[in-house]
Amino acid sequence: MTESVSNKTKGKLGEQAAAKYLQRLGYKILERNYRYSRFAEIDIVAKDKDTIVFAEVKTRTGTTFGHPFEAVNHTKIENIFKAGLYYLKNTKETYKKYRIDVISVIGDLKTEKPKIEHLKNISLN
């Protein structure tokens, strides 16, 4: 991506790529950018069979400054967990199983197909 593309735009493009990726895997996208507080937002809320998935998406044009997974720290996971519990409490559906996934999107999203990596069931430990 060129320097003129903002990080916010890169993030949105990465989230779109991640949502398409999840849909190709058979997930149903329920929400995008679900906000719990000014500190906690879930990028994608999806349904994978009988499990609700709270997905954090990290997008980078390359790995020069580290892998996108490295940007997801304990505090971020904790905030997603809190937001996920809030979502479960306030949705009309009942879900017995849920998990937190992290999706890495690497590449120039304007000119190439990005490399997507998906870590399932991230824990707070």
MMTF fields as JSON, N, C-alpha, C and O atoms, coordinates in Angstrom:
{
  "mmtfVersion": "1.0.0",
  "mmtfProducer": "UNKNOWN",
  "numBonds": 499,
  "numAtoms": 500,
  "numGroups": 125,
  "numChains": 1,
  "numModels": 1,
  "chainsPerModel": [1],
  "groupsPerChain": [125],
  "chainIdList": ["A"],
  "bondAtomList": [4, 2, 8, 6, 12, 10, 16, 14, 20, 18, 24, 22, 28, 26, 32, 30, 36, 34, 40, 38, 44, 42, 48, 46, 52, 50, 56, 54, 60, 58, 64, 62, 68, 66, 72, 70, 76, 74, 80, 78, 84, 82, 88, 86, 92, 90, 96, 94, 100, 98, 104, 102, 108, 106, 112, 110, 116, 114, 120, 118, 124, 122, 128, 126, 132, 130, 136, 134, 140, 138, 144, 142, 148, 146, 152, 150, 156, 154, 160, 158, 164, 162, 168, 166, 172, 170, 176, 174, 180, 178, 184, 182, 188, 186, 192, 190, 196, 194, 200, 198, 204, 202, 208, 206, 212, 210, 216, 214, 220, 218, 224, 222, 228, 226, 232, 230, 236, 234, 240, 238, 244, 242, 248, 246, 252, 250, 256, 254, 260, 258, 264, 262, 268, 266, 272, 270, 276, 274, 280, 278, 284, 282, 288, 286, 292, 290, 296, 294, 300, 298, 304, 302, 308, 306, 312, 310, 316, 314, 320, 318, 324, 322, 328, 326, 332, 330, 336, 334, 340, 338, 344, 342, 348, 346, 352, 350, 356, 354, 360, 358, 364, 362, 368, 366, 372, 370, 376, 374, 380, 378, 384, 382, 388, 386, 392, 390, 396, 394, 400, 398, 404, 402, 408, 406, 412, 410, 416, 414, 420, 418, 424, 422, 428, 426, 432, 430, 436, 434, 440, 438, 444, 442, 448, 446, 452, 450, 456, 454, 460, 458, 464, 462, 468, 466, 472, 470, 476, 474, 480, 478, 484, 482, 488, 486, 492, 490, 496, 494],
  "bondOrderList": [1, 1, 1, 1, 1, 1, 1, 1, 1, 1, 1, 1, 1, 1, 1, 1, 1, 1, 1, 1, 1, 1, 1, 1, 1, 1, 1, 1, 1, 1, 1, 1, 1, 1, 1, 1, 1, 1, 1, 1, 1, 1, 1, 1, 1, 1, 1, 1, 1, 1, 1, 1, 1, 1, 1, 1, 1, 1, 1, 1, 1, 1, 1, 1, 1, 1, 1, 1, 1, 1, 1, 1, 1, 1, 1, 1, 1, 1, 1, 1, 1, 1, 1, 1, 1, 1, 1, 1, 1, 1, 1, 1, 1, 1, 1, 1, 1, 1, 1, 1, 1, 1, 1, 1, 1, 1, 1, 1, 1, 1, 1, 1, 1, 1, 1, 1, 1, 1, 1, 1, 1, 1, 1, 1],
  "groupList": [{"groupName": "MET", "atomNameList": ["N", "CA", "C", "O"], "elementList": ["N", "C", "C", "O"], "formalChargeList": [0, 0, 0, 0], "bondAtomList": [1, 0, 2, 1, 3, 2], "bondOrderList": [1, 1, 2], "singleLetterCode": "M", "chemCompType": "L-PEPTIDE LINKING"}, {"groupName": "THR", "atomNameList": ["N", "CA", "C", "O"], "elementList": ["N", "C", "C", "O"], "formalChargeList": [0, 0, 0, 0], "bondAtomList": [1, 0, 2, 1, 3, 2], "bondOrderList": [1, 1, 2], "singleLetterCode": "T", "chemCompType": "L-PEPTIDE LINKING"}, {"groupName": "GLU", "atomNameList": ["N", "CA", "C", "O"], "elementList": ["N", "C", "C", "O"], "formalChargeList": [0, 0, 0, 0], "bondAtomList": [1, 0, 2, 1, 3, 2], "bondOrderList": [1, 1, 2], "singleLetterCode": "E", "chemCompType": "L-PEPTIDE LINKING"}, {"groupName": "SER", "atomNameList": ["N", "CA", "C", "O"], "elementList": ["N", "C", "C", "O"], "formalChargeList": [0, 0, 0, 0], "bondAtomList": [1, 0, 2, 1, 3, 2], "bondOrderList": [1, 1, 2], "singleLetterCode": "S", "chemCompType": "L-PEPTIDE LINKING"}, {"groupName": "VAL", "atomNameList": ["N", "CA", "C", "O"], "elementList": ["N", "C", "C", "O"], "formalChargeList": [0, 0, 0, 0], "bondAtomList": [1, 0, 2, 1, 3, 2], "bondOrderList": [1, 1, 2], "singleLetterCode": "V", "chemCompType": "L-PEPTIDE LINKING"}, {"groupName": "ASN", "atomNameList": ["N", "CA", "C", "O"], "elementList": ["N", "C", "C", "O"], "formalChargeList": [0, 0, 0, 0], "bondAtomList": [1, 0, 2, 1, 3, 2], "bondOrderList": [1, 1, 2], "singleLetterCode": "N", "chemCompType": "L-PEPTIDE LINKING"}, {"groupName": "LYS", "atomNameList": ["N", "CA", "C", "O"], "elementList": ["N", "C", "C", "O"], "formalChargeList": [0, 0, 0, 0], "bondAtomList": [1, 0, 2, 1, 3, 2], "bondOrderList": [1, 1, 2], "singleLetterCode": "K", "chemCompType": "L-PEPTIDE LINKING"}, {"groupName": "GLY", "atomNameList": ["N", "CA", "C", "O"], "elementList": ["N", "C", "C", "O"], "formalChargeList": [0, 0, 0, 0], "bondAtomList": [1, 0, 2, 1, 3, 2], "bondOrderList": [1, 1, 2], "singleLetterCode": "G", "chemCompType": "PEPTIDE LINKING"}, {"groupName": "LEU", "atomNameList": ["N", "CA", "C", "O"], "elementList": ["N", "C", "C", "O"], "formalChargeList": [0, 0, 0, 0], "bondAtomList": [1, 0, 2, 1, 3, 2], "bondOrderList": [1, 1, 2], "singleLetterCode": "L", "chemCompType": "L-PEPTIDE LINKING"}, {"groupName": "GLN", "atomNameList": ["N", "CA", "C", "O"], "elementList": ["N", "C", "C", "O"], "formalChargeList": [0, 0, 0, 0], "bondAtomList": [1, 0, 2, 1, 3, 2], "bondOrderList": [1, 1, 2], "singleLetterCode": "Q", "chemCompType": "L-PEPTIDE LINKING"}, {"groupName": "ALA", "atomNameList": ["N", "CA", "C", "O"], "elementList": ["N", "C", "C", "O"], "formalChargeList": [0, 0, 0, 0], "bondAtomList": [1, 0, 2, 1, 3, 2], "bondOrderList": [1, 1, 2], "singleLetterCode": "A", "chemCompType": "L-PEPTIDE LINKING"}, {"groupName": "TYR", "atomNameList": ["N", "CA", "C", "O"], "elementList": ["N", "C", "C", "O"], "formalChargeList": [0, 0, 0, 0], "bondAtomList": [1, 0, 2, 1, 3, 2], "bondOrderList": [1, 1, 2], "singleLetterCode": "Y", "chemCompType": "L-PEPTIDE LINKING"}, {"groupName": "ARG", "atomNameList": ["N", "CA", "C", "O"], "elementList": ["N", "C", "C", "O"], "formalChargeList": [0, 0, 0, 0], "bondAtomList": [1, 0, 2, 1, 3, 2], "bondOrderList": [1, 1, 2], "singleLetterCode": "R", "chemCompType": "L-PEPTIDE LINKING"}, {"groupName": "ILE", "atomNameList": ["N", "CA", "C", "O"], "elementList": ["N", "C", "C", "O"], "formalChargeList": [0, 0, 0, 0], "bondAtomList": [1, 0, 2, 1, 3, 2], "bondOrderList": [1, 1, 2], "singleLetterCode": "I", "chemCompType": "L-PEPTIDE LINKING"}, {"groupName": "PHE", "atomNameList": ["N", "CA", "C", "O"], "elementList": ["N", "C", "C", "O"], "formalChargeList": [0, 0, 0, 0], "bondAtomList": [1, 0, 2, 1, 3, 2], "bondOrderList": [1, 1, 2], "singleLetterCode": "F", "chemCompType": "L-PEPTIDE LINKING"}, {"groupName": "ASP", "atomNameList": ["N", "CA", "C", "O"], "elementList": ["N", "C", "C", "O"], "formalChargeList": [0, 0, 0, 0], "bondAtomList": [1, 0, 2, 1, 3, 2], "bondOrderList": [1, 1, 2], "singleLetterCode": "D", "chemCompType": "L-PEPTIDE LINKING"}, {"groupName": "HIS", "atomNameList": ["N", "CA", "C", "O"], "elementList": ["N", "C", "C", "O"], "formalChargeList": [0, 0, 0, 0], "bondAtomList": [1, 0, 2, 1, 3, 2], "bondOrderList": [1, 1, 2], "singleLetterCode": "H", "chemCompType": "L-PEPTIDE LINKING"}, {"groupName": "PRO", "atomNameList": ["N", "CA", "C", "O"], "elementList": ["N", "C", "C", "O"], "formalChargeList": [0, 0, 0, 0], "bondAtomList": [1, 0, 2, 1, 3, 2], "bondOrderList": [1, 1, 2], "singleLetterCode": "P", "chemCompType": "L-PEPTIDE LINKING"}],
  "groupTypeList": [0, 1, 2, 3, 4, 3, 5, 6, 1, 6, 7, 6, 8, 7, 2, 9, 10, 10, 10, 6, 11, 8, 9, 12, 8, 7, 11, 6, 13, 8, 2, 12, 5, 11, 12, 11, 3, 12, 14, 10, 2, 13, 15, 13, 4, 10, 6, 15, 6, 15, 1, 13, 4, 14, 10, 2, 4, 6, 1, 12, 1, 7, 1, 1, 14, 7, 16, 17, 14, 2, 10, 4, 5, 16, 1, 6, 13, 2, 5, 13, 14, 6, 10, 7, 8, 11, 11, 8, 6, 5, 1, 6, 2, 1, 11, 6, 6, 11, 12, 13, 15, 4, 13, 3, 4, 13, 7, 15, 8, 6, 1, 2, 6, 17, 6, 13, 2, 16, 8, 6, 5, 13, 3, 8, 5],
  "groupIdList": [1, 2, 3, 4, 5, 6, 7, 8, 9, 10, 11, 12, 13, 14, 15, 16, 17, 18, 19, 20, 21, 22, 23, 24, 25, 26, 27, 28, 29, 30, 31, 32, 33, 34, 35, 36, 37, 38, 39, 40, 41, 42, 43, 44, 45, 46, 47, 48, 49, 50, 51, 52, 53, 54, 55, 56, 57, 58, 59, 60, 61, 62, 63, 64, 65, 66, 67, 68, 69, 70, 71, 72, 73, 74, 75, 76, 77, 78, 79, 80, 81, 82, 83, 84, 85, 86, 87, 88, 89, 90, 91, 92, 93, 94, 95, 96, 97, 98, 99, 100, 101, 102, 103, 104, 105, 106, 107, 108, 109, 110, 111, 112, 113, 114, 115, 116, 117, 118, 119, 120, 121, 122, 123, 124, 125],
  "secStructList": [7, 7, 6, 6, 1, 7, 2, 2, 2, 2, 2, 2, 2, 2, 2, 2, 2, 2, 2, 2, 2, 2, 2, 2, 6, 6, 7, 3, 3, 3, 3, 3, 3, 3, 3, 1, 1, 1, 1, 7, 3, 3, 3, 3, 3, 3, 3, 3, 6, 6, 3, 3, 3, 3, 3, 3, 3, 3, 3, 3, 1, 7, 1, 6, 6, 7, 7, 4, 4, 4, 4, 7, 7, 2, 2, 2, 2, 2, 2, 2, 2, 2, 2, 2, 2, 2, 2, 2, 2, 2, 7, 1, 1, 7, 7, 1, 3, 3, 3, 3, 3, 3, 3, 3, 3, 3, 1, 7, 6, 6, 6, 1, 7, 7, 3, 3, 3, 3, 3, 7, 1, 7, 7, 7, 7],
  "xCoordList": [0.841, 0.0, 0.878, 1.997, 0.376, 1.145, 1.069, 0.196, 1.99, 2.034, 0.78, 0.439, 0.085, -1.074, -2.303, -3.266, -2.278, -3.406, -3.263, -2.234, -4.299, -4.235, -4.273, -4.718, -3.796, -3.867, -5.305, -5.6, -6.205, -7.615, -8.162, -8.896, -7.8, -8.234, -7.638, -8.333, -6.349, -5.711, -6.447, -6.692, -6.795, -7.507, -8.853, -9.224, -9.592, -10.915, -10.776, -11.558, -9.783, -9.553, -9.17, -9.602, -8.357, -7.975, -9.172, -9.295, -10.055, -11.263, -12.178, -12.792, -12.27, -13.076, -12.491, -13.23, -11.175, -10.514, -10.729, -10.977, -10.631, -10.831, -12.277, -12.518, -13.232, -14.644, -14.911, -15.613, -14.358, -14.525, -13.889, -14.449, -12.73, -12.027, -12.906, -13.068, -13.466, -14.32, -15.568, -15.989, -16.149, -17.338, -16.996, -17.792, -15.821, -15.407, -15.273, -15.461, -14.948, -14.835, -16.199, -16.289, -17.256, -18.595, -19.105, -20.181, -18.364, -18.813, -19.894, -19.901, -20.799, -21.797, -21.385, -21.222, -21.219, -20.835, -22.085, -23.078, -22.026, -23.167, -23.029, -24.012, -21.813, -21.563, -20.165, -19.278, -19.989, -18.658, -18.484, -19.408, -17.313, -16.981, -17.994, -18.542, -18.232, -19.147, -18.45, -17.439, -18.994, -18.364, -19.007, -20.225, -18.143, -18.564, -18.306, -19.149, -17.151, -16.784, -15.781, -15.452, -15.3, -14.308, -12.984, -12.107, -12.827, -11.602, -11.742, -10.74, -12.964, -13.164, -14.113, -15.269, -13.578, -14.369, -13.996, -12.831, -14.989, -14.739, -14.826, -15.848, -13.754, -13.73, -14.8, -15.53, -14.883, -15.869, -16.486, -15.779, -17.813, -18.542, -19.134, -19.871, -18.808, -19.251, -19.749, -19.503, -20.45, -20.945, -20.263, -20.334, -19.606, -18.957, -19.678, -19.403, -20.591, -21.468, -22.244, -23.103, -21.961, -22.701, -21.884, -22.225, -20.81, -19.915, -19.918, -19.845, -20.002, -19.874, -18.386, -17.688, -17.913, -16.498, -16.327, -16.959, -15.468, -15.109, -13.711, -12.736, -13.619, -12.354, -11.718, -12.36, -10.454, -9.63, -8.817, -8.191, -8.827, -8.104, -6.973, -7.19, -5.77, -4.613, -4.051, -3.766, -3.894, -3.468, -2.135, -1.94, -1.225, 0.058, 0.39, -0.028, 1.141, 1.582, 2.768, 3.035, 3.479, 4.621, 4.948, 4.218, 6.047, 6.428, 7.68, 8.296, 8.06, 9.24, 9.179, 10.185, 7.992, 7.826, 7.18, 6.573, 7.309, 6.77, 5.541, 4.885, 5.259, 4.086, 2.828, 2.856, 1.731, 0.488, 0.058, -0.498, 0.298, -0.092, 0.592, 0.043, 1.781, 2.529, 1.842, 2.138, 0.935, 0.232, -0.963, -1.604, -1.257, -2.391, -1.84, -1.315, -1.978, -1.435, -2.528, -3.699, -2.128, -3.04, -4.209, -5.355, -3.917, -4.97, -5.993, -7.193, -5.527, -6.436, -7.353, -8.561, -6.784, -7.579, -8.584, -9.736, -8.146, -9.032, -10.217, -11.354, -9.956, -11.021, -11.988, -13.196, -11.452, -12.318, -13.192, -14.378, -12.6, -13.34, -14.504, -15.629, -14.231, -15.287, -16.374, -17.567, -15.948, -16.91, -17.724, -18.919, -17.07, -17.766, -18.824, -19.929, -18.489, -19.473, -20.663, -21.814, -20.369, -21.434, -22.319, -23.543, -21.691, -22.444, -23.36, -24.546, -22.799, -23.581, -24.765, -25.853, -24.558, -25.61, -26.741, -27.9, -26.394, -27.363, -27.917, -28.724, -27.505, -28.044, -29.294, -29.448, -30.162, -31.395, -31.122, -31.865, -30.049, -29.679, -29.012, -28.48, -29.044, -28.352, -27.22, -27.441, -26.025, -24.851, -24.203, -23.956, -23.927, -23.266, -21.749, -21.007, -21.289, -19.853, -19.435, -20.124, -18.296, -17.734, -16.219, -15.664, -15.565, -14.11, -13.618, -14.36, -12.353, -11.69, -10.664, -9.835, -10.733, -9.772, -9.019, -9.53, -7.816, -7.057, -6.687, -6.187, -6.947, -6.671, -5.639, -5.797, -4.594, -3.526, -3.715, -3.916, -3.648, -3.748, -2.484, -2.24, -1.684, -0.422, -0.399, -0.658, -0.086, 0.081, -0.493, -1.143, -0.244, -0.783, -2.173, -2.321, -3.184, -4.551, -5.123, -6.138, -4.492, -4.963, -4.467, -5.131, -3.3, -2.691, -2.461, -2.143, -2.61, -2.324, -3.269, -3.906, -3.339, -4.128, -3.324, -2.17, -3.922, -3.154, -2.941, -3.686, -1.918, -1.676, -2.48, -2.314, -3.341, -4.194, -3.821, -3.735, -3.6, -3.338, -4.388, -4.805, -4.812, -5.95, -5.593, -5.383, -5.529, -5.322, -6.675, -7.354, -7.06, -8.356, -8.213, -7.224, -9.232, -9.37, -8.191, -7.514, -7.957, -6.913, -7.351, -8.507, -6.451, -6.819, -6.135, -5.223, -6.585, -6.014, -4.753, -4.055, -4.442, -3.268, -1.978, -0.911],
  "yCoordList": [-1.184, 0.0, 1.237, 1.222, 2.272, 3.5, 4.176, 3.874, 5.088, 5.806, 6.634, 6.933, 7.01, 7.878, 7.161, 7.812, 5.846, 5.092, 5.046, 4.619, 5.488, 5.553, 4.17, 3.199, 4.101, 2.843, 2.401, 1.206, 3.368, 3.042, 2.366, 1.382, 2.901, 2.313, 0.915, -0.011, 0.763, -0.555, -1.548, -2.691, -1.089, -1.953, -2.391, -3.559, -1.452, -1.786, -2.781, -3.726, -2.572, -3.504, -4.881, -5.9, -4.909, -6.175, -6.896, -8.115, -6.138, -6.733, -7.284, -8.337, -6.581, -7.081, -8.387, -9.338, -8.441, -9.657, -10.81, -11.944, -10.513, -11.544, -12.045, -13.244, -11.137, -11.539, -12.444, -13.448, -12.096, -12.947, -14.317, -15.342, -14.323, -15.565, -16.455, -17.645, -15.872, -16.636, -17.155, -18.291, -16.327, -16.763, -17.943, -18.872, -17.909, -19.036, -20.319, -21.415, -20.182, -21.347, -21.808, -22.818, -21.067, -21.45, -20.71, -21.03, -19.735, -18.944, -17.971, -17.528, -17.65, -16.619, -15.368, -15.416, -14.263, -13.009, -12.405, -12.15, -12.178, -11.632, -10.131, -9.393, -9.687, -8.27, -7.907, -8.756, -6.633, -6.086, -4.875, -4.079, -4.737, -3.599, -3.42, -2.334, -4.488, -4.46, -3.764, -4.246, -2.636, -1.817, -2.077, -2.004, -2.385, -2.587, -1.33, -0.911, -0.742, 0.494, 1.207, 0.724, 2.341, 3.014, 2.263, 2.567, 1.283, 0.49, -0.881, -1.542, -1.308, -2.675, -2.719, -2.301, -3.241, -3.446, -4.814, -5.212, -5.514, -6.8, -6.558, -6.086, -6.881, -6.62, -7.422, -6.879, -8.711, -9.571, -10.513, -11.178, -10.557, -11.563, -12.502, -12.073, -13.778, -14.749, -16.018, -16.262, -16.808, -18.097, -19.199, -19.221, -20.106, -21.272, -22.502, -22.962, -23.025, -24.12, -23.706, -22.828, -24.317, -23.973, -23.095, -22.961, -22.502, -21.691, -20.242, -19.972, -19.328, -17.909, -17.568, -17.965, -16.842, -16.512, -14.995, -14.251, -14.555, -13.143, -13.021, -13.486, -12.395, -12.358, -10.975, -9.968, -10.955, -9.754, -9.856, -10.882, -8.795, -8.791, -7.779, -6.626, -8.209, -7.322, -7.343, -8.407, -6.164, -6.031, -5.291, -4.271, -5.816, -5.171, -5.343, -6.314, -4.394, -4.542, -5.49, -6.05, -5.676, -6.581, -6.885, -6.497, -7.58, -7.96, -7.235, -7.65, -6.166, -5.389, -4.946, -4.962, -4.552, -4.08, -5.134, -4.802, -6.396, -7.494, -8.119, -7.513, -9.328, -10.051, -9.453, -9.047, -9.397, -8.845, -9.508, -8.838, -10.79, -11.474, -10.855, -10.874, -10.312, -9.718, -8.469, -8.044, -7.89, -6.676, -6.987, -6.075, -8.262, -8.657, -9.111, -10.215, -8.228, -8.525, -9.004, -9.099, -9.299, -9.813, -8.855, -9.287, -7.562, -6.567, -6.56, -6.458, -6.666, -6.683, -7.907, -7.792, -9.066, -10.299, -10.179, -10.591, -9.617, -9.419, -8.513, -8.792, -7.441, -6.532, -7.203, -6.974, -8.028, -8.772, -9.753, -9.909, -10.406, -11.335, -10.627, -11.128, -9.456, -8.682, -8.267, -8.376, -7.794, -7.386, -8.586, -8.467, -9.736, -10.953, -11.382, -11.766, -11.318, -11.654, -10.69, -11.098, -9.416, -8.407, -8.724, -8.625, -9.104, -9.473, -10.671, -10.651, -11.701, -12.909, -12.587, -13.137, -11.704, -11.321, -10.554, -10.647, -9.797, -8.91, -9.39, -8.691, -10.555, -11.073, -11.906, -12.47, -11.975, -12.762, -14.259, -15.083, -14.592, -15.996, -16.527, -15.756, -17.842, -18.477, -19.321, -20.188, -19.063, -19.814, -20.446, -19.775, -21.733, -22.43, -22.408, -22.511, -22.273, -22.291, -20.989, -20.464, -20.485, -19.295, -19.367, -20.101, -18.597, -18.563, -17.239, -16.515, -16.95, -15.779, -16.275, -17.132, -15.725, -16.03, -14.754, -13.651, -14.906, -13.77, -14.088, -15.168, -13.117, -13.285, -12.247, -11.052, -12.725, -11.878, -11.734, -12.72, -10.49, -10.207, -9.442, -8.343, -10.03, -9.409, -9.238, -10.18, -8.022, -7.773, -6.434, -5.749, -6.074, -4.851, -5.187, -5.772, -4.819, -5.245, -4.619, -5.088, -3.576, -2.926, -3.656, -3.632, -4.308, -4.87, -6.378, -6.969, -7.004, -8.436, -9.135, -8.509, -10.444, -11.244, -11.353, -11.783, -10.969, -10.993, -12.41, -13.333, -12.554, -13.808, -13.734, -12.801, -14.706, -14.718, -15.911, -17.044, -15.628, -16.678, -16.555, -15.451, -17.693, -17.722, -18.573, -19.781, -17.93, -18.659, -18.79, -17.791, -20.005, -20.256, -20.473, -21.023, -20.024, -20.315, -19.793, -20.557, -18.492, -17.827, -17.733, -17.415, -18.003, -17.935, -16.761, -16.144, -16.468, -15.381, -15.805, -14.947, -17.067, -17.553, -17.248, -17.593],
  "zCoordList": [0.0, 0.0, 0.0, 0.515, -0.564, -0.592, 0.764, 1.578, 0.993, 2.259, 2.5, 3.645, 1.408, 1.55, 2.107, 2.512, 2.131, 2.677, 4.196, 4.72, 4.892, 6.35, 6.983, 6.371, 8.22, 8.963, 9.158, 9.144, 9.341, 9.51, 8.245, 8.328, 7.085, 5.817, 5.644, 5.226, 5.967, 5.899, 6.793, 6.406, 7.997, 8.934, 8.401, 8.518, 7.812, 7.247, 6.097, 5.995, 5.23, 4.122, 4.642, 4.101, 5.695, 6.304, 6.911, 6.793, 7.563, 8.144, 7.05, 7.226, 5.93, 4.806, 4.282, 4.026, 4.122, 3.645, 4.629, 4.219, 5.933, 6.958, 6.953, 7.087, 6.799, 6.764, 5.559, 5.682, 4.405, 3.208, 3.427, 3.038, 4.045, 4.366, 5.257, 4.987, 6.311, 7.228, 6.511, 6.73, 5.663, 4.917, 4.002, 3.866, 3.377, 2.523, 3.337, 2.81, 4.624, 5.512, 6.036, 6.734, 5.698, 6.135, 7.361, 7.865, 7.847, 8.984, 8.52, 7.372, 9.43, 9.17, 9.945, 11.164, 9.247, 9.899, 10.534, 9.852, 11.846, 12.582, 12.822, 12.755, 13.1, 13.405, 12.926, 12.843, 12.614, 12.33, 13.232, 13.397, 13.809, 14.675, 15.802, 15.993, 16.539, 17.686, 18.848, 19.357, 19.257, 20.295, 21.656, 21.82, 22.622, 24.004, 24.826, 25.619, 24.633, 25.315, 24.426, 23.343, 24.873, 24.036, 24.028, 23.219, 24.92, 24.98, 24.328, 24.053, 24.083, 23.602, 22.41, 22.48, 21.323, 20.118, 19.556, 19.574, 19.066, 18.423, 16.923, 16.425, 16.202, 14.766, 14.023, 13.195, 14.324, 13.66, 14.687, 15.444, 14.698, 15.466, 14.424, 13.537, 14.539, 13.534, 14.21, 15.392, 13.427, 13.921, 13.117, 11.888, 13.821, 13.231, 13.762, 14.87, 12.974, 13.385, 14.636, 14.553, 15.802, 17.021, 17.973, 19.148, 17.46, 18.286, 17.811, 16.612, 18.747, 18.424, 18.48, 19.413, 17.495, 17.381, 17.449, 16.699, 18.356, 18.465, 17.872, 18.463, 16.703, 15.973, 15.991, 15.692, 16.346, 16.27, 14.985, 14.721, 14.19, 12.926, 13.01, 13.38, 12.667, 12.618, 11.204, 10.653, 10.625, 9.241, 9.163, 9.824, 8.35, 8.098, 6.615, 5.983, 6.074, 4.686, 4.598, 3.534, 5.696, 5.752, 7.204, 8.116, 7.402, 8.765, 9.245, 10.227, 8.569, 8.957, 10.411, 11.121, 10.844, 12.223, 13.115, 14.133, 12.736, 13.527, 12.871, 12.025, 13.282, 12.776, 13.409, 14.571, 12.66, 13.228, 14.534, 15.404, 14.688, 15.928, 17.149, 18.251, 16.949, 18.055, 18.613, 19.73, 17.847, 18.288, 19.191, 19.713, 19.371, 20.212, 21.567, 21.71, 22.548, 23.871, 24.828, 24.459, 26.047, 27.063, 27.313, 27.43, 27.392, 27.642, 26.521, 26.775, 25.282, 24.125, 24.192, 23.986, 24.479, 24.589, 25.73, 25.596, 26.846, 27.996, 27.619, 28.0, 26.881, 26.446, 25.468, 25.524, 24.58, 23.648, 24.438, 24.147, 25.43, 26.278, 26.971, 26.972, 27.563, 28.236, 27.242, 27.529, 26.08, 25.056, 24.575, 24.303, 24.472, 24.054, 25.059, 24.677, 26.34, 27.368, 27.317, 27.476, 27.096, 26.966, 25.758, 25.833, 24.652, 23.448, 23.741, 23.41, 24.359, 24.665, 25.578, 25.403, 26.543, 27.488, 26.791, 27.194, 25.744, 25.112, 23.772, 23.16, 23.311, 22.061, 22.339, 23.423, 21.371, 21.531, 21.413, 21.944, 20.712, 20.535, 21.804, 22.602, 21.984, 23.096, 22.528, 21.682, 22.994, 22.556, 23.767, 24.77, 23.677, 24.771, 24.6, 25.577, 23.344, 23.084, 22.421, 21.546, 22.857, 22.217, 22.309, 23.127, 21.461, 21.48, 20.896, 20.231, 21.163, 20.601, 19.585, 19.89, 18.378, 17.326, 16.973, 17.167, 16.461, 15.948, 14.503, 14.188, 13.641, 12.211, 11.786, 12.034, 11.149, 10.628, 9.122, 8.413, 8.64, 7.21, 6.825, 7.323, 5.935, 5.539, 4.022, 3.273, 3.585, 2.158, 1.749, 2.539, 0.51, -0.074, -0.585, -1.658, 0.176, -0.113, -1.383, -1.897, -1.889, -3.115, -4.36, -5.396, -4.266, -5.474, -5.436, -6.469, -4.3, -4.235, -3.271, -2.424, -3.424, -2.486, -1.195, -1.217, -0.079, 1.18, 1.699, 1.369, 2.509, 3.22, 4.512, 5.297, 4.731, 5.924, 6.788, 6.315, 8.071, 9.053, 10.146, 10.499, 10.678, 11.592, 12.812, 12.699, 13.971, 15.227, 15.916, 16.157, 16.227, 16.856, 18.358, 18.841, 19.074, 20.501, 21.323, 22.01, 21.244, 22.01, 23.459, 23.735, 24.381, 25.801, 26.493, 25.943, 27.692, 28.483, 29.221, 29.762, 29.264, 30.011, 29.321, 29.827]
}
